[in-house]
Amino acid sequence: MIQSAGAVSFTMADATSTTYIGWELQFFSNGSGYDCLSTSADELADLFIWTDQTPSGGMKATIPIGDVSIVPEDPPTVPTNAGAVVAHFAIDGVHQVTGDLTLTAVNINSSNKIDEFVGSLTAEGTSDSGDDIMVAGSFTAPVCE
């Protein structure tokens, strides 16, 4: 059961080998207080939010609030239209995950950097044994860097 979350930025190539920046939301079975800075946290799933922004120095991706499609491709092909955002949800033992991520807040700190993501998601896929699996819930994911 997912009980806590955290977020870290990433720079990775998509399915076309083009490098983009984005954010990885990490979900843990540990309770409140555990996040990506905890050395003993048990990570259950990762939600990679890809943007159409390319790396430039130490720049972090900006992500608008709203709906983001969760696609099964890993890595996905990032759409090239301005402001495009797409997500891939990697869950231990679950495959071909699709769904919807809704970001209701992307909080900015006094240094003008993202320090927290707030939202909800609904996703479904197939387990290793062929069963249909559905994941749904809300989260608050502080940035851990």
Rosetta constraint file for C-alpha pairs under 8 A:
AtomPair CA 1 CA 29 HARMONIC 5.54 0.50
AtomPair CA 2 CA 27 HARMONIC 6.12 0.50
AtomPair CA 2 CA 28 HARMONIC 5.40 0.50
AtomPair CA 2 CA 29 HARMONIC 4.62 0.50
AtomPair CA 2 CA 30 HARMONIC 7.42 0.50
AtomPair CA 2 CA 44 HARMONIC 7.14 0.50
AtomPair CA 3 CA 27 HARMONIC 7.46 0.50
AtomPair CA 3 CA 28 HARMONIC 6.01 0.50
AtomPair CA 3 CA 29 HARMONIC 5.18 0.50
AtomPair CA 3 CA 30 HARMONIC 5.77 0.50
AtomPair CA 3 CA 31 HARMONIC 5.00 0.50
AtomPair CA 3 CA 32 HARMONIC 6.84 0.50
AtomPair CA 4 CA 27 HARMONIC 5.94 0.50
AtomPair CA 4 CA 28 HARMONIC 5.24 0.50
AtomPair CA 4 CA 29 HARMONIC 6.68 0.50
AtomPair CA 4 CA 30 HARMONIC 6.29 0.50
AtomPair CA 4 CA 31 HARMONIC 5.70 0.50
AtomPair CA 4 CA 32 HARMONIC 5.78 0.50
AtomPair CA 4 CA 33 HARMONIC 7.51 0.50
AtomPair CA 4 CA 34 HARMONIC 6.37 0.50
AtomPair CA 4 CA 35 HARMONIC 6.64 0.50
AtomPair CA 4 CA 139 HARMONIC 7.63 0.50
AtomPair CA 4 CA 140 HARMONIC 7.90 0.50
AtomPair CA 4 CA 141 HARMONIC 7.66 0.50
AtomPair CA 5 CA 25 HARMONIC 6.85 0.50
AtomPair CA 5 CA 26 HARMONIC 5.44 0.50
AtomPair CA 5 CA 27 HARMONIC 4.50 0.50
AtomPair CA 5 CA 28 HARMONIC 5.92 0.50
AtomPair CA 5 CA 34 HARMONIC 7.53 0.50
AtomPair CA 5 CA 35 HARMONIC 5.67 0.50
AtomPair CA 5 CA 36 HARMONIC 7.67 0.50
AtomPair CA 5 CA 139 HARMONIC 6.93 0.50
AtomPair CA 5 CA 140 HARMONIC 6.59 0.50
AtomPair CA 5 CA 141 HARMONIC 4.79 0.50
AtomPair CA 5 CA 142 HARMONIC 7.22 0.50
AtomPair CA 6 CA 25 HARMONIC 5.78 0.50
AtomPair CA 6 CA 26 HARMONIC 5.23 0.50
AtomPair CA 6 CA 27 HARMONIC 6.76 0.50
AtomPair CA 6 CA 35 HARMONIC 4.99 0.50
AtomPair CA 6 CA 36 HARMONIC 5.50 0.50
AtomPair CA 6 CA 140 HARMONIC 7.74 0.50
AtomPair CA 6 CA 141 HARMONIC 4.27 0.50
AtomPair CA 6 CA 142 HARMONIC 4.99 0.50
AtomPair CA 6 CA 143 HARMONIC 5.84 0.50
AtomPair CA 6 CA 144 HARMONIC 6.34 0.50
AtomPair CA 7 CA 23 HARMONIC 6.69 0.50
AtomPair CA 7 CA 24 HARMONIC 5.55 0.50
AtomPair CA 7 CA 25 HARMONIC 4.43 0.50
AtomPair CA 7 CA 26 HARMONIC 5.89 0.50
AtomPair CA 7 CA 36 HARMONIC 7.05 0.50
AtomPair CA 7 CA 116 HARMONIC 7.61 0.50
AtomPair CA 7 CA 117 HARMONIC 7.69 0.50
AtomPair CA 7 CA 141 HARMONIC 5.73 0.50
AtomPair CA 7 CA 142 HARMONIC 5.88 0.50
AtomPair CA 7 CA 143 HARMONIC 4.51 0.50
AtomPair CA 7 CA 144 HARMONIC 5.84 0.50
AtomPair CA 8 CA 23 HARMONIC 5.77 0.50
AtomPair CA 8 CA 24 HARMONIC 5.35 0.50
AtomPair CA 8 CA 25 HARMONIC 6.70 0.50
AtomPair CA 8 CA 26 HARMONIC 7.94 0.50
AtomPair CA 8 CA 36 HARMONIC 7.75 0.50
AtomPair CA 8 CA 143 HARMONIC 5.82 0.50
AtomPair CA 8 CA 144 HARMONIC 5.82 0.50
AtomPair CA 8 CA 145 HARMONIC 6.46 0.50
AtomPair CA 9 CA 21 HARMONIC 7.39 0.50
AtomPair CA 9 CA 22 HARMONIC 5.81 0.50
AtomPair CA 9 CA 23 HARMONIC 4.33 0.50
AtomPair CA 9 CA 24 HARMONIC 5.99 0.50
AtomPair CA 9 CA 60 HARMONIC 6.67 0.50
AtomPair CA 9 CA 61 HARMONIC 7.58 0.50
AtomPair CA 10 CA 21 HARMONIC 5.66 0.50
AtomPair CA 10 CA 22 HARMONIC 5.38 0.50
AtomPair CA 10 CA 23 HARMONIC 5.67 0.50
AtomPair CA 10 CA 24 HARMONIC 6.74 0.50
AtomPair CA 11 CA 19 HARMONIC 6.74 0.50
AtomPair CA 11 CA 20 HARMONIC 5.72 0.50
AtomPair CA 11 CA 21 HARMONIC 4.46 0.50
AtomPair CA 11 CA 22 HARMONIC 6.53 0.50
AtomPair CA 11 CA 55 HARMONIC 7.03 0.50
AtomPair CA 12 CA 19 HARMONIC 5.28 0.50
AtomPair CA 12 CA 20 HARMONIC 5.67 0.50
AtomPair CA 12 CA 21 HARMONIC 6.52 0.50
AtomPair CA 13 CA 17 HARMONIC 4.89 0.50
AtomPair CA 13 CA 18 HARMONIC 5.03 0.50
AtomPair CA 13 CA 19 HARMONIC 3.99 0.50
AtomPair CA 13 CA 20 HARMONIC 6.07 0.50
AtomPair CA 13 CA 75 HARMONIC 7.66 0.50
AtomPair CA 14 CA 18 HARMONIC 5.61 0.50
AtomPair CA 14 CA 19 HARMONIC 6.33 0.50
AtomPair CA 14 CA 20 HARMONIC 7.14 0.50
AtomPair CA 14 CA 75 HARMONIC 5.23 0.50
AtomPair CA 14 CA 76 HARMONIC 5.69 0.50
AtomPair CA 14 CA 77 HARMONIC 5.52 0.50
AtomPair CA 14 CA 78 HARMONIC 6.52 0.50
AtomPair CA 15 CA 74 HARMONIC 7.45 0.50
AtomPair CA 15 CA 75 HARMONIC 5.32 0.50
AtomPair CA 15 CA 76 HARMONIC 5.47 0.50
AtomPair CA 15 CA 77 HARMONIC 4.93 0.50
AtomPair CA 15 CA 78 HARMONIC 7.83 0.50
AtomPair CA 16 CA 77 HARMONIC 6.32 0.50
AtomPair CA 19 CA 54 HARMONIC 6.27 0.50
AtomPair CA 19 CA 55 HARMONIC 7.31 0.50
AtomPair CA 20 CA 50 HARMONIC 7.08 0.50
AtomPair CA 20 CA 51 HARMONIC 6.59 0.50
AtomPair CA 20 CA 52 HARMONIC 6.28 0.50
AtomPair CA 20 CA 53 HARMONIC 5.59 0.50
AtomPair CA 20 CA 54 HARMONIC 4.48 0.50
AtomPair CA 20 CA 55 HARMONIC 6.14 0.50
AtomPair CA 21 CA 50 HARMONIC 6.55 0.50
AtomPair CA 21 CA 51 HARMONIC 6.20 0.50
AtomPair CA 21 CA 52 HARMONIC 7.55 0.50
AtomPair CA 21 CA 53 HARMONIC 5.84 0.50
AtomPair CA 21 CA 54 HARMONIC 5.78 0.50
AtomPair CA 21 CA 55 HARMONIC 5.87 0.50
AtomPair CA 21 CA 60 HARMONIC 6.86 0.50
AtomPair CA 21 CA 61 HARMONIC 5.62 0.50
AtomPair CA 22 CA 48 HARMONIC 7.27 0.50
AtomPair CA 22 CA 49 HARMONIC 5.51 0.50
AtomPair CA 22 CA 50 HARMONIC 4.70 0.50
AtomPair CA 22 CA 51 HARMONIC 5.50 0.50
AtomPair CA 22 CA 53 HARMONIC 7.83 0.50
AtomPair CA 22 CA 60 HARMONIC 7.24 0.50
AtomPair CA 22 CA 61 HARMONIC 5.18 0.50
AtomPair CA 22 CA 62 HARMONIC 7.87 0.50
AtomPair CA 23 CA 48 HARMONIC 5.95 0.50
AtomPair CA 23 CA 49 HARMONIC 5.16 0.50
AtomPair CA 23 CA 50 HARMONIC 6.82 0.50
AtomPair CA 23 CA 61 HARMONIC 7.14 0.50
AtomPair CA 24 CA 46 HARMONIC 6.37 0.50
AtomPair CA 24 CA 47 HARMONIC 5.53 0.50
AtomPair CA 24 CA 48 HARMONIC 4.41 0.50
AtomPair CA 24 CA 49 HARMONIC 6.09 0.50
AtomPair CA 25 CA 46 HARMONIC 5.63 0.50
AtomPair CA 25 CA 47 HARMONIC 4.97 0.50
AtomPair CA 25 CA 48 HARMONIC 6.39 0.50
AtomPair CA 25 CA 49 HARMONIC 7.80 0.50
AtomPair CA 25 CA 141 HARMONIC 6.88 0.50
AtomPair CA 26 CA 35 HARMONIC 7.81 0.50
AtomPair CA 26 CA 36 HARMONIC 7.08 0.50
AtomPair CA 26 CA 43 HARMONIC 6.84 0.50
AtomPair CA 26 CA 44 HARMONIC 7.81 0.50
AtomPair CA 26 CA 45 HARMONIC 6.06 0.50
AtomPair CA 26 CA 46 HARMONIC 4.64 0.50
AtomPair CA 26 CA 47 HARMONIC 6.49 0.50
AtomPair CA 26 CA 141 HARMONIC 7.94 0.50
AtomPair CA 27 CA 43 HARMONIC 5.77 0.50
AtomPair CA 27 CA 44 HARMONIC 5.74 0.50
AtomPair CA 27 CA 45 HARMONIC 5.18 0.50
AtomPair CA 27 CA 46 HARMONIC 6.20 0.50
AtomPair CA 28 CA 34 HARMONIC 7.51 0.50
AtomPair CA 28 CA 35 HARMONIC 7.16 0.50
AtomPair CA 28 CA 41 HARMONIC 6.43 0.50
AtomPair CA 28 CA 42 HARMONIC 5.34 0.50
AtomPair CA 28 CA 43 HARMONIC 4.34 0.50
AtomPair CA 28 CA 44 HARMONIC 5.38 0.50
AtomPair CA 28 CA 45 HARMONIC 7.19 0.50
AtomPair CA 29 CA 41 HARMONIC 7.47 0.50
AtomPair CA 29 CA 42 HARMONIC 5.63 0.50
AtomPair CA 29 CA 43 HARMONIC 6.51 0.50
AtomPair CA 29 CA 44 HARMONIC 6.51 0.50
AtomPair CA 30 CA 34 HARMONIC 6.00 0.50
AtomPair CA 30 CA 41 HARMONIC 6.09 0.50
AtomPair CA 30 CA 42 HARMONIC 6.28 0.50
AtomPair CA 34 CA 38 HARMONIC 5.75 0.50
AtomPair CA 34 CA 41 HARMONIC 6.10 0.50
AtomPair CA 35 CA 41 HARMONIC 6.69 0.50
AtomPair CA 35 CA 142 HARMONIC 7.98 0.50
AtomPair CA 35 CA 144 HARMONIC 7.43 0.50
AtomPair CA 36 CA 41 HARMONIC 7.36 0.50
AtomPair CA 36 CA 144 HARMONIC 5.92 0.50
AtomPair CA 37 CA 144 HARMONIC 6.07 0.50
AtomPair CA 44 CA 91 HARMONIC 6.35 0.50
AtomPair CA 44 CA 92 HARMONIC 6.05 0.50
AtomPair CA 45 CA 89 HARMONIC 7.22 0.50
AtomPair CA 45 CA 90 HARMONIC 5.52 0.50
AtomPair CA 45 CA 91 HARMONIC 4.37 0.50
AtomPair CA 45 CA 92 HARMONIC 6.22 0.50
AtomPair CA 46 CA 89 HARMONIC 5.85 0.50
AtomPair CA 46 CA 90 HARMONIC 5.11 0.50
AtomPair CA 46 CA 91 HARMONIC 6.56 0.50
AtomPair CA 47 CA 87 HARMONIC 6.69 0.50
AtomPair CA 47 CA 88 HARMONIC 5.76 0.50
AtomPair CA 47 CA 89 HARMONIC 4.35 0.50
AtomPair CA 47 CA 90 HARMONIC 6.18 0.50
AtomPair CA 48 CA 87 HARMONIC 5.37 0.50
AtomPair CA 48 CA 88 HARMONIC 5.19 0.50
AtomPair CA 48 CA 89 HARMONIC 6.31 0.50
AtomPair CA 48 CA 90 HARMONIC 7.93 0.50
AtomPair CA 49 CA 85 HARMONIC 6.88 0.50
AtomPair CA 49 CA 86 HARMONIC 5.93 0.50
AtomPair CA 49 CA 87 HARMONIC 4.40 0.50
AtomPair CA 49 CA 88 HARMONIC 6.75 0.50
AtomPair CA 50 CA 78 HARMONIC 6.88 0.50
AtomPair CA 50 CA 85 HARMONIC 5.59 0.50
AtomPair CA 50 CA 86 HARMONIC 5.29 0.50
AtomPair CA 50 CA 87 HARMONIC 5.79 0.50
AtomPair CA 51 CA 61 HARMONIC 6.97 0.50
AtomPair CA 51 CA 63 HARMONIC 7.44 0.50
AtomPair CA 51 CA 78 HARMONIC 7.00 0.50
AtomPair CA 51 CA 83 HARMONIC 7.18 0.50
AtomPair CA 51 CA 84 HARMONIC 5.86 0.50
AtomPair CA 51 CA 85 HARMONIC 4.53 0.50
AtomPair CA 51 CA 86 HARMONIC 6.68 0.50
AtomPair CA 52 CA 78 HARMONIC 6.29 0.50
AtomPair CA 52 CA 79 HARMONIC 6.89 0.50
AtomPair CA 52 CA 80 HARMONIC 6.27 0.50
AtomPair CA 52 CA 81 HARMONIC 7.67 0.50
AtomPair CA 52 CA 82 HARMONIC 7.07 0.50
AtomPair CA 52 CA 83 HARMONIC 6.37 0.50
AtomPair CA 52 CA 84 HARMONIC 5.45 0.50
AtomPair CA 52 CA 85 HARMONIC 6.54 0.50
AtomPair CA 53 CA 61 HARMONIC 6.59 0.50
AtomPair CA 55 CA 59 HARMONIC 6.56 0.50
AtomPair CA 55 CA 60 HARMONIC 7.94 0.50
AtomPair CA 62 CA 114 HARMONIC 7.95 0.50
AtomPair CA 63 CA 85 HARMONIC 7.76 0.50
AtomPair CA 63 CA 106 HARMONIC 7.33 0.50
AtomPair CA 64 CA 103 HARMONIC 7.76 0.50
AtomPair CA 64 CA 106 HARMONIC 7.20 0.50
AtomPair CA 65 CA 102 HARMONIC 7.39 0.50
AtomPair CA 65 CA 103 HARMONIC 4.84 0.50
AtomPair CA 65 CA 104 HARMONIC 5.52 0.50
AtomPair CA 65 CA 105 HARMONIC 5.86 0.50
AtomPair CA 65 CA 106 HARMONIC 6.48 0.50
AtomPair CA 66 CA 102 HARMONIC 5.43 0.50
AtomPair CA 66 CA 103 HARMONIC 5.15 0.50
AtomPair CA 66 CA 104 HARMONIC 6.39 0.50
AtomPair CA 67 CA 100 HARMONIC 6.68 0.50
AtomPair CA 67 CA 101 HARMONIC 5.64 0.50
AtomPair CA 67 CA 102 HARMONIC 4.41 0.50
AtomPair CA 67 CA 103 HARMONIC 6.39 0.50
AtomPair CA 68 CA 85 HARMONIC 6.39 0.50
AtomPair CA 68 CA 86 HARMONIC 5.78 0.50
AtomPair CA 68 CA 87 HARMONIC 6.61 0.50
AtomPair CA 68 CA 100 HARMONIC 5.86 0.50
AtomPair CA 68 CA 101 HARMONIC 5.02 0.50
AtomPair CA 68 CA 102 HARMONIC 6.24 0.50
AtomPair CA 68 CA 103 HARMONIC 7.85 0.50
AtomPair CA 69 CA 85 HARMONIC 7.97 0.50
AtomPair CA 69 CA 86 HARMONIC 5.60 0.50
AtomPair CA 69 CA 87 HARMONIC 6.05 0.50
AtomPair CA 69 CA 98 HARMONIC 7.66 0.50
AtomPair CA 69 CA 99 HARMONIC 6.18 0.50
AtomPair CA 69 CA 100 HARMONIC 4.90 0.50
AtomPair CA 69 CA 101 HARMONIC 6.32 0.50
AtomPair CA 70 CA 86 HARMONIC 6.41 0.50
AtomPair CA 70 CA 87 HARMONIC 4.60 0.50
AtomPair CA 70 CA 88 HARMONIC 5.29 0.50
AtomPair CA 70 CA 89 HARMONIC 6.61 0.50
AtomPair CA 70 CA 97 HARMONIC 7.31 0.50
AtomPair CA 70 CA 98 HARMONIC 5.00 0.50
AtomPair CA 70 CA 99 HARMONIC 4.82 0.50
AtomPair CA 70 CA 100 HARMONIC 5.41 0.50
AtomPair CA 70 CA 101 HARMONIC 6.69 0.50
AtomPair CA 70 CA 123 HARMONIC 7.54 0.50
AtomPair CA 71 CA 76 HARMONIC 7.10 0.50
AtomPair CA 71 CA 86 HARMONIC 7.30 0.50
AtomPair CA 71 CA 87 HARMONIC 6.16 0.50
AtomPair CA 71 CA 88 HARMONIC 5.42 0.50
AtomPair CA 71 CA 89 HARMONIC 7.62 0.50
AtomPair CA 71 CA 96 HARMONIC 7.92 0.50
AtomPair CA 71 CA 97 HARMONIC 6.62 0.50
AtomPair CA 71 CA 98 HARMONIC 4.96 0.50
AtomPair CA 71 CA 99 HARMONIC 7.01 0.50
AtomPair CA 72 CA 76 HARMONIC 7.61 0.50
AtomPair CA 72 CA 88 HARMONIC 6.26 0.50
AtomPair CA 72 CA 89 HARMONIC 7.54 0.50
AtomPair CA 72 CA 95 HARMONIC 7.61 0.50
AtomPair CA 72 CA 96 HARMONIC 4.66 0.50
AtomPair CA 72 CA 97 HARMONIC 5.00 0.50
AtomPair CA 72 CA 98 HARMONIC 5.61 0.50
AtomPair CA 73 CA 77 HARMONIC 7.70 0.50
AtomPair CA 73 CA 88 HARMONIC 6.92 0.50
AtomPair CA 73 CA 96 HARMONIC 7.58 0.50
AtomPair CA 74 CA 88 HARMONIC 6.60 0.50
AtomPair CA 75 CA 88 HARMONIC 7.35 0.50
AtomPair CA 76 CA 86 HARMONIC 7.63 0.50
AtomPair CA 76 CA 87 HARMONIC 7.65 0.50
AtomPair CA 76 CA 88 HARMONIC 6.98 0.50
AtomPair CA 78 CA 84 HARMONIC 7.21 0.50
AtomPair CA 78 CA 85 HARMONIC 7.18 0.50
AtomPair CA 78 CA 86 HARMONIC 6.54 0.50
AtomPair CA 79 CA 84 HARMONIC 5.80 0.50
AtomPair CA 79 CA 85 HARMONIC 7.49 0.50
AtomPair CA 79 CA 86 HARMONIC 7.84 0.50
AtomPair CA 80 CA 84 HARMONIC 6.61 0.50
AtomPair CA 87 CA 101 HARMONIC 7.90 0.50
AtomPair CA 88 CA 97 HARMONIC 7.71 0.50
AtomPair CA 88 CA 98 HARMONIC 7.97 0.50
AtomPair CA 89 CA 97 HARMONIC 6.38 0.50
AtomPair CA 89 CA 98 HARMONIC 7.72 0.50
AtomPair CA 90 CA 94 HARMONIC 7.58 0.50
AtomPair CA 90 CA 95 HARMONIC 7.80 0.50
AtomPair CA 90 CA 97 HARMONIC 7.61 0.50
AtomPair CA 91 CA 95 HARMONIC 7.48 0.50
AtomPair CA 93 CA 127 HARMONIC 5.65 0.50
AtomPair CA 93 CA 128 HARMONIC 5.51 0.50
AtomPair CA 94 CA 125 HARMONIC 5.94 0.50
AtomPair CA 94 CA 126 HARMONIC 5.37 0.50
AtomPair CA 94 CA 127 HARMONIC 4.38 0.50
AtomPair CA 94 CA 128 HARMONIC 6.24 0.50
AtomPair CA 94 CA 133 HARMONIC 7.39 0.50
AtomPair CA 95 CA 125 HARMONIC 5.48 0.50
AtomPair CA 95 CA 126 HARMONIC 5.21 0.50
AtomPair CA 95 CA 127 HARMONIC 6.24 0.50
AtomPair CA 95 CA 128 HARMONIC 7.43 0.50
AtomPair CA 96 CA 125 HARMONIC 5.24 0.50
AtomPair CA 96 CA 126 HARMONIC 6.45 0.50
AtomPair CA 97 CA 123 HARMONIC 6.41 0.50
AtomPair CA 97 CA 124 HARMONIC 5.36 0.50
AtomPair CA 97 CA 125 HARMONIC 4.20 0.50
AtomPair CA 97 CA 126 HARMONIC 7.29 0.50
AtomPair CA 98 CA 123 HARMONIC 5.47 0.50
AtomPair CA 98 CA 124 HARMONIC 5.68 0.50
AtomPair CA 98 CA 125 HARMONIC 6.51 0.50
AtomPair CA 99 CA 121 HARMONIC 7.45 0.50
AtomPair CA 99 CA 122 HARMONIC 5.58 0.50
AtomPair CA 99 CA 123 HARMONIC 4.09 0.50
AtomPair CA 99 CA 124 HARMONIC 6.32 0.50
AtomPair CA 100 CA 121 HARMONIC 5.66 0.50
AtomPair CA 100 CA 122 HARMONIC 5.49 0.50
AtomPair CA 100 CA 123 HARMONIC 6.34 0.50
AtomPair CA 101 CA 119 HARMONIC 7.37 0.50
AtomPair CA 101 CA 120 HARMONIC 6.03 0.50
AtomPair CA 101 CA 121 HARMONIC 4.40 0.50
AtomPair CA 101 CA 122 HARMONIC 6.67 0.50
AtomPair CA 102 CA 119 HARMONIC 5.42 0.50
AtomPair CA 102 CA 120 HARMONIC 5.29 0.50
AtomPair CA 102 CA 121 HARMONIC 6.02 0.50
AtomPair CA 103 CA 117 HARMONIC 7.13 0.50
AtomPair CA 103 CA 118 HARMONIC 5.94 0.50
AtomPair CA 103 CA 119 HARMONIC 4.28 0.50
AtomPair CA 103 CA 120 HARMONIC 6.64 0.50
AtomPair CA 104 CA 118 HARMONIC 5.70 0.50
AtomPair CA 104 CA 119 HARMONIC 4.90 0.50
AtomPair CA 104 CA 120 HARMONIC 7.77 0.50
AtomPair CA 105 CA 116 HARMONIC 7.98 0.50
AtomPair CA 105 CA 117 HARMONIC 5.95 0.50
AtomPair CA 105 CA 118 HARMONIC 4.99 0.50
AtomPair CA 105 CA 119 HARMONIC 6.67 0.50
AtomPair CA 106 CA 114 HARMONIC 6.66 0.50
AtomPair CA 106 CA 115 HARMONIC 7.78 0.50
AtomPair CA 106 CA 116 HARMONIC 5.97 0.50
AtomPair CA 106 CA 117 HARMONIC 4.76 0.50
AtomPair CA 106 CA 118 HARMONIC 6.40 0.50
AtomPair CA 107 CA 114 HARMONIC 5.70 0.50
AtomPair CA 107 CA 115 HARMONIC 5.84 0.50
AtomPair CA 107 CA 116 HARMONIC 5.12 0.50
AtomPair CA 107 CA 117 HARMONIC 6.35 0.50
AtomPair CA 107 CA 118 HARMONIC 7.99 0.50
AtomPair CA 108 CA 112 HARMONIC 5.62 0.50
AtomPair CA 108 CA 113 HARMONIC 5.24 0.50
AtomPair CA 108 CA 114 HARMONIC 4.40 0.50
AtomPair CA 108 CA 115 HARMONIC 5.63 0.50
AtomPair CA 108 CA 116 HARMONIC 7.24 0.50
AtomPair CA 109 CA 113 HARMONIC 5.54 0.50
AtomPair CA 109 CA 114 HARMONIC 6.32 0.50
AtomPair CA 109 CA 115 HARMONIC 5.96 0.50
AtomPair CA 114 CA 143 HARMONIC 7.21 0.50
AtomPair CA 115 CA 142 HARMONIC 5.81 0.50
AtomPair CA 115 CA 143 HARMONIC 4.90 0.50
AtomPair CA 116 CA 140 HARMONIC 6.97 0.50
AtomPair CA 116 CA 141 HARMONIC 5.52 0.50
AtomPair CA 116 CA 142 HARMONIC 4.18 0.50
AtomPair CA 116 CA 143 HARMONIC 5.41 0.50
AtomPair CA 117 CA 139 HARMONIC 7.96 0.50
AtomPair CA 117 CA 140 HARMONIC 5.80 0.50
AtomPair CA 117 CA 141 HARMONIC 5.08 0.50
AtomPair CA 117 CA 142 HARMONIC 6.37 0.50
AtomPair CA 117 CA 143 HARMONIC 7.70 0.50
AtomPair CA 118 CA 138 HARMONIC 7.71 0.50
AtomPair CA 118 CA 139 HARMONIC 5.77 0.50
AtomPair CA 118 CA 140 HARMONIC 4.49 0.50
AtomPair CA 118 CA 141 HARMONIC 6.34 0.50
AtomPair CA 119 CA 138 HARMONIC 5.61 0.50
AtomPair CA 119 CA 139 HARMONIC 5.55 0.50
AtomPair CA 119 CA 140 HARMONIC 6.71 0.50
AtomPair CA 120 CA 136 HARMONIC 7.39 0.50
AtomPair CA 120 CA 137 HARMONIC 5.49 0.50
AtomPair CA 120 CA 138 HARMONIC 3.91 0.50
AtomPair CA 120 CA 139 HARMONIC 5.95 0.50
AtomPair CA 121 CA 135 HARMONIC 7.67 0.50
AtomPair CA 121 CA 136 HARMONIC 5.46 0.50
AtomPair CA 121 CA 137 HARMONIC 5.74 0.50
AtomPair CA 121 CA 138 HARMONIC 6.43 0.50
AtomPair CA 122 CA 134 HARMONIC 7.38 0.50
AtomPair CA 122 CA 135 HARMONIC 5.76 0.50
AtomPair CA 122 CA 136 HARMONIC 4.30 0.50
AtomPair CA 122 CA 137 HARMONIC 6.80 0.50
AtomPair CA 123 CA 134 HARMONIC 5.74 0.50
AtomPair CA 123 CA 135 HARMONIC 5.21 0.50
AtomPair CA 123 CA 136 HARMONIC 6.34 0.50
AtomPair CA 124 CA 132 HARMONIC 7.11 0.50
AtomPair CA 124 CA 133 HARMONIC 5.43 0.50
AtomPair CA 124 CA 134 HARMONIC 4.25 0.50
AtomPair CA 124 CA 135 HARMONIC 6.11 0.50
AtomPair CA 125 CA 132 HARMONIC 5.94 0.50
AtomPair CA 125 CA 133 HARMONIC 5.33 0.50
AtomPair CA 125 CA 134 HARMONIC 6.65 0.50
AtomPair CA 126 CA 130 HARMONIC 5.57 0.50
AtomPair CA 126 CA 131 HARMONIC 5.50 0.50
AtomPair CA 126 CA 132 HARMONIC 4.76 0.50
AtomPair CA 126 CA 133 HARMONIC 5.71 0.50
AtomPair CA 127 CA 131 HARMONIC 5.16 0.50
AtomPair CA 127 CA 132 HARMONIC 6.38 0.50
AtomPair CA 127 CA 133 HARMONIC 6.39 0.50
